[in-house]
Amino acid sequence: MNEQKSTLSEIMKNVQTSDLDEQMKKLCDQIMEEERPKFNDPHWEPRGPNTFLSIQCNKPNDLEISYLVLEREMKEKYIVILMAKPLRKNTCLKRKRVWEVNESKPEKILKFYAETLKYVKGN
């Protein structure tokens, strides 16, 4: 966790803007650059203009493909969504669970996301 905190601090130094959405987008883009190569099923990655961060969170022996998504619901308002689909079916990802993010600082929003990711993975 200390390593994540120092990485986040380093990224925050490079993001100098007062607009929360712009800060979040830059931070999440940098995180995605690092995380995307780790995906087992990258073609299922949720994407879109309001999708800021999506990390594959299923374990190798799971029967589902799952992604935890940080999405902008409206200006400076975010939600975290667990999306999944059965492994063997060629259907789209569906929302399984949604958490409202009640934070207004990038560090706290990303901390909430990280804690939710840890919970979803069962760590």
PASEBA-1860 file (N, C-alpha, C; in nm, 3 decimals):
! residues 123
1> MNEQKSTL> 0.083/-0.119/0.000/0.000/0.000/0.000/0.087/0.125/0.000 ~ 0.201/0.120/0.068/0.292/0.233/0.073/0.344/0.265/-0.066 ~ 0.371/0.159/-0.146/0.418/0.176/-0.282/0.312/0.246/-0.367 ~ 0.184/0.206/-0.349/0.075/0.269/-0.422/0.064/0.416/-0.385 ~ 0.082/0.448/-0.256/0.071/0.585/-0.209/0.181/0.672/-0.270 ~ 0.304/0.620/-0.277/0.414/0.697/-0.336/0.394/0.714/-0.485 ~ 0.343/0.612/-0.554/0.314/0.622/-0.696/0.207/0.726/-0.721 ~ 0.102/0.725/-0.641/-0.006/0.823/-0.653/0.047/0.963/-0.626
9> SEIMKNVQ> 0.132/0.979/-0.526/0.191/1.109/-0.496/0.274/1.160/-0.613 ~ 0.348/1.070/-0.676/0.430/1.106/-0.791/0.343/1.151/-0.908 ~ 0.236/1.080/-0.933/0.145/1.115/-1.041/0.078/1.249/-1.012 ~ 0.039/1.271/-0.886/-0.029/1.395/-0.847/0.059/1.517/-0.872 ~ 0.189/1.502/-0.859/0.280/1.615/-0.884/0.272/1.661/-1.029 ~ 0.245/1.567/-1.119/0.240/1.598/-1.262/0.104/1.651/-1.307 ~ 0.002/1.637/-1.222/-0.133/1.681/-1.257/-0.159/1.814/-1.187 ~ -0.154/1.921/-1.262/-0.172/2.051/-1.201/-0.290/2.122/-1.267
17> TSDLDEQM> -0.407/2.099/-1.214/-0.529/2.163/-1.260/-0.628/2.165/-1.145 ~ -0.719/2.257/-1.147/-0.817/2.265/-1.039/-0.944/2.188/-1.073 ~ -0.961/2.147/-1.198/-1.079/2.074/-1.241/-1.067/1.927/-1.199 ~ -1.157/1.882/-1.113/-1.152/1.744/-1.061/-1.161/1.642/-1.173 ~ -1.253/1.661/-1.267/-1.268/1.564/-1.376/-1.141/1.552/-1.459 ~ -1.077/1.664/-1.485/-0.954/1.662/-1.563/-0.842/1.593/-1.484 ~ -0.833/1.620/-1.355/-0.734/1.553/-1.270/-0.756/1.403/-1.271 ~ -0.882/1.364/-1.251/-0.915/1.221/-1.246/-0.884/1.153/-1.379
25> KKLCDQIM> -0.916/1.218/-1.489/-0.891/1.159/-1.620/-0.742/1.136/-1.641 ~ -0.659/1.234/-1.607/-0.513/1.220/-1.623/-0.458/1.110/-1.533 ~ -0.501/1.107/-1.409/-0.456/1.004/-1.316/-0.496/0.865/-1.364 ~ -0.621/0.852/-1.402/-0.672/0.722/-1.445/-0.606/0.675/-1.575 ~ -0.578/0.768/-1.666/-0.509/0.731/-1.790/-0.371/0.674/-1.759 ~ -0.301/0.734/-1.664/-0.169/0.684/-1.627/-0.178/0.547/-1.559 ~ -0.278/0.529/-1.475/-0.298/0.399/-1.410/-0.332/0.293/-1.514 ~ -0.418/0.328/-1.611/-0.457/0.232/-1.714/-0.338/0.190/-1.801
33> EEERPKFN> -0.249/0.281/-1.828/-0.127/0.247/-1.905/-0.051/0.135/-1.837 ~ -0.046/0.141/-1.705/0.026/0.041/-1.627/-0.052/-0.089/-1.614 ~ -0.183/-0.080/-1.599/-0.266/-0.198/-1.572/-0.310/-0.275/-1.696 ~ -0.332/-0.207/-1.806/-0.388/-0.270/-1.927/-0.308/-0.394/-1.973 ~ -0.175/-0.393/-1.971/-0.101/-0.513/-2.015/-0.127/-0.636/-1.927 ~ -0.180/-0.619/-1.808/-0.204/-0.731/-1.716/-0.338/-0.801/-1.743 ~ -0.424/-0.744/-1.828/-0.556/-0.801/-1.852/-0.546/-0.933/-1.927 ~ -0.625/-1.031/-1.885/-0.633/-1.159/-1.956/-0.730/-1.150/-2.074
41> DPHWEPRG> -0.832/-1.067/-2.060/-0.935/-1.053/-2.163/-0.954/-0.906/-2.198 ~ -0.852/-0.843/-2.262/-0.859/-0.699/-2.287/-0.970/-0.655/-2.382 ~ -1.017/-0.745/-2.468/-1.123/-0.707/-2.561/-1.257/-0.682/-2.491 ~ -1.271/-0.725/-2.365/-1.394/-0.700/-2.289/-1.386/-0.574/-2.202 ~ -1.273/-0.506/-2.205/-1.255/-0.387/-2.122/-1.363/-0.283/-2.150 ~ -1.437/-0.241/-2.047/-1.537/-0.135/-2.066/-1.469/-0.004/-2.103 ~ -1.520/0.061/-2.205/-1.465/0.189/-2.250/-1.579/0.285/-2.278 ~ -1.547/0.411/-2.275/-1.646/0.513/-2.306/-1.601/0.647/-2.252
49> PNTFLSIQ> -1.670/0.753/-2.291/-1.627/0.887/-2.250/-1.634/0.910/-2.099 ~ -1.720/0.841/-2.030/-1.733/0.859/-1.885/-1.668/0.747/-1.806 ~ -1.604/0.653/-1.874/-1.530/0.545/-1.809/-1.387/0.593/-1.788 ~ -1.352/0.617/-1.663/-1.220/0.671/-1.633/-1.119/0.561/-1.603 ~ -1.164/0.454/-1.540/-1.072/0.348/-1.498/-1.148/0.216/-1.501 ~ -1.089/0.113/-1.560/-1.150/-0.020/-1.556/-1.038/-0.122/-1.547 ~ -1.042/-0.199/-1.440/-0.938/-0.298/-1.414/-1.002/-0.436/-1.404 ~ -0.944/-0.530/-1.478/-0.995/-0.666/-1.472/-0.968/-0.723/-1.334
57> CNKPNDLE> -1.071/-0.781/-1.273/-1.056/-0.822/-1.133/-1.093/-0.968/-1.107 ~ -1.117/-1.046/-1.212/-1.146/-1.188/-1.188/-1.017/-1.266/-1.170 ~ -1.029/-1.375/-1.098/-0.915/-1.465/-1.079/-0.909/-1.561/-1.198 ~ -0.792/-1.619/-1.227/-0.778/-1.707/-1.344/-0.878/-1.823/-1.349 ~ -0.920/-1.877/-1.236/-1.011/-1.992/-1.237/-1.158/-1.953/-1.220 ~ -1.190/-1.824/-1.223/-1.329/-1.778/-1.212/-1.408/-1.818/-1.337 ~ -1.537/-1.829/-1.321/-1.625/-1.863/-1.432/-1.682/-1.738/-1.500 ~ -1.634/-1.621/-1.457/-1.679/-1.494/-1.514/-1.559/-1.407/-1.550
65> ISYLVLER> -1.580/-1.318/-1.645/-1.485/-1.211/-1.672/-1.541/-1.090/-1.600 ~ -1.461/-1.029/-1.514/-1.508/-0.916/-1.434/-1.415/-0.797/-1.446 ~ -1.475/-0.680/-1.445/-1.401/-0.554/-1.443/-1.462/-0.464/-1.337 ~ -1.376/-0.394/-1.266/-1.421/-0.292/-1.172/-1.398/-0.158/-1.241 ~ -1.504/-0.080/-1.254/-1.503/0.041/-1.335/-1.528/0.164/-1.249 ~ -1.445/0.266/-1.271/-1.469/0.398/-1.211/-1.529/0.483/-1.322 ~ -1.652/0.526/-1.300/-1.724/0.598/-1.404/-1.773/0.732/-1.351 ~ -1.766/0.832/-1.438/-1.822/0.963/-1.402/-1.970/0.958/-1.430
73> EMKEKYIV> -2.048/0.985/-1.327/-2.193/0.984/-1.341/-2.243/1.120/-1.391 ~ -2.182/1.224/-1.339/-2.207/1.362/-1.383/-2.084/1.442/-1.343 ~ -2.080/1.568/-1.373/-1.962/1.649/-1.343/-1.922/1.634/-1.196 ~ -1.798/1.589/-1.177/-1.737/1.572/-1.045/-1.814/1.478/-0.951 ~ -1.885/1.382/-1.009/-1.960/1.281/-0.932/-1.929/1.144/-0.993 ~ -1.884/1.050/-0.910/-1.836/0.921/-0.959/-1.907/0.803/-0.894 ~ -1.907/0.693/-0.966/-1.955/0.566/-0.914/-1.853/0.458/-0.950 ~ -1.853/0.352/-0.871/-1.769/0.235/-0.899/-1.865/0.121/-0.932
81> ILMAKPLR> -1.838/0.053/-1.042/-1.929/-0.051/-1.090/-1.853/-0.182/-1.108 ~ -1.910/-0.290/-1.057/-1.859/-0.423/-1.085/-1.938/-0.475/-1.205 ~ -1.867/-0.501/-1.314/-1.930/-0.552/-1.435/-1.875/-0.692/-1.463 ~ -1.962/-0.781/-1.508/-1.919/-0.919/-1.532/-2.004/-0.985/-1.639 ~ -1.949/-1.093/-1.692/-2.021/-1.178/-1.787/-1.971/-1.320/-1.771 ~ -2.055/-1.419/-1.798/-2.008/-1.557/-1.792/-1.894/-1.579/-1.890 ~ -1.797/-1.655/-1.849/-1.676/-1.679/-1.928/-1.707/-1.742/-2.064 ~ -1.794/-1.837/-2.067/-1.817/-1.914/-2.189/-1.924/-1.855/-2.280
89> KNTCLKRK> -1.992/-1.750/-2.237/-2.097/-1.690/-2.321/-2.043/-1.566/-2.389 ~ -2.087/-1.546/-2.510/-2.042/-1.431/-2.588/-2.143/-1.316/-2.573 ~ -2.175/-1.283/-2.450/-2.268/-1.173/-2.422/-2.187/-1.053/-2.373 ~ -2.254/-0.942/-2.355/-2.183/-0.823/-2.308/-2.173/-0.824/-2.154 ~ -2.083/-0.741/-2.103/-2.069/-0.726/-1.958/-2.194/-0.659/-1.904 ~ -2.236/-0.701/-1.786/-2.353/-0.642/-1.722/-2.317/-0.594/-1.583 ~ -2.385/-0.490/-1.539/-2.363/-0.438/-1.404/-2.410/-0.538/-1.301 ~ -2.322/-0.570/-1.207/-2.358/-0.662/-1.099/-2.377/-0.586/-0.969
97> RVWEVNES> -2.298/-0.480/-0.951/-2.304/-0.404/-0.826/-2.252/-0.263/-0.851 ~ -2.309/-0.165/-0.782/-2.270/-0.025/-0.797/-2.247/0.036/-0.660 ~ -2.137/0.110/-0.647/-2.106/0.184/-0.524/-2.100/0.332/-0.558 ~ -2.164/0.413/-0.478/-2.156/0.558/-0.497/-2.030/0.608/-0.428 ~ -1.956/0.696/-0.495/-1.834/0.752/-0.439/-1.869/0.887/-0.379 ~ -1.855/0.899/-0.249/-1.887/1.024/-0.179/-1.760/1.097/-0.140 ~ -1.672/1.116/-0.234/-1.545/1.185/-0.211/-1.528/1.294/-0.315 ~ -1.448/1.394/-0.283/-1.431/1.505/-0.376/-1.284/1.537/-0.405
105> KPEKILKF> -1.193/1.451/-0.359/-1.051/1.469/-0.387/-1.000/1.346/-0.462 ~ -0.914/1.368/-0.561/-0.865/1.255/-0.641/-0.805/1.142/-0.557 ~ -0.725/1.177/-0.457/-0.661/1.074/-0.374/-0.766/0.988/-0.303 ~ -0.870/1.053/-0.252/-0.973/0.979/-0.178/-1.061/0.896/-0.271 ~ -1.087/0.948/-0.390/-1.166/0.872/-0.489/-1.090/0.746/-0.528 ~ -0.961/0.761/-0.557/-0.880/0.646/-0.597/-0.858/0.550/-0.480 ~ -0.852/0.600/-0.360/-0.841/0.512/-0.242/-0.969/0.430/-0.228 ~ -1.084/0.493/-0.246/-1.212/0.421/-0.240/-1.216/0.312/-0.348
113> YAETLKYV> -1.171/0.347/-0.469/-1.167/0.250/-0.578/-1.075/0.133/-0.541 ~ -0.956/0.164/-0.489/-0.859/0.060/-0.453/-0.914/-0.031/-0.343 ~ -0.981/0.026/-0.245/-1.040/-0.055/-0.137/-1.152/-0.144/-0.191 ~ -1.231/-0.090/-0.284/-1.338/-0.169/-0.344/-1.278/-0.281/-0.429 ~ -1.171/-0.252/-0.501/-1.105/-0.355/-0.582/-1.051/-0.467/-0.492 ~ -0.992/-0.429/-0.382/-0.940/-0.528/-0.286/-1.055/-0.614/-0.232 ~ -1.169/-0.552/-0.200/-1.286/-0.624/-0.150/-1.339/-0.721/-0.256 ~ -1.350/-0.675/-0.379/-1.404/-0.758/-0.487/-1.314/-0.878/-0.516
121> KGN> -1.183/-0.855/-0.509/-1.088/-0.965/-0.532/-1.080/-1.061/-0.414 ~ -1.133/-1.020/-0.300/-1.131/-1.106/-0.182/-1.000/-1.102/-0.106 ~ -0.927/-0.994/-0.119/-0.798/-0.980/-0.046/-0.820/-0.915/0.088
END
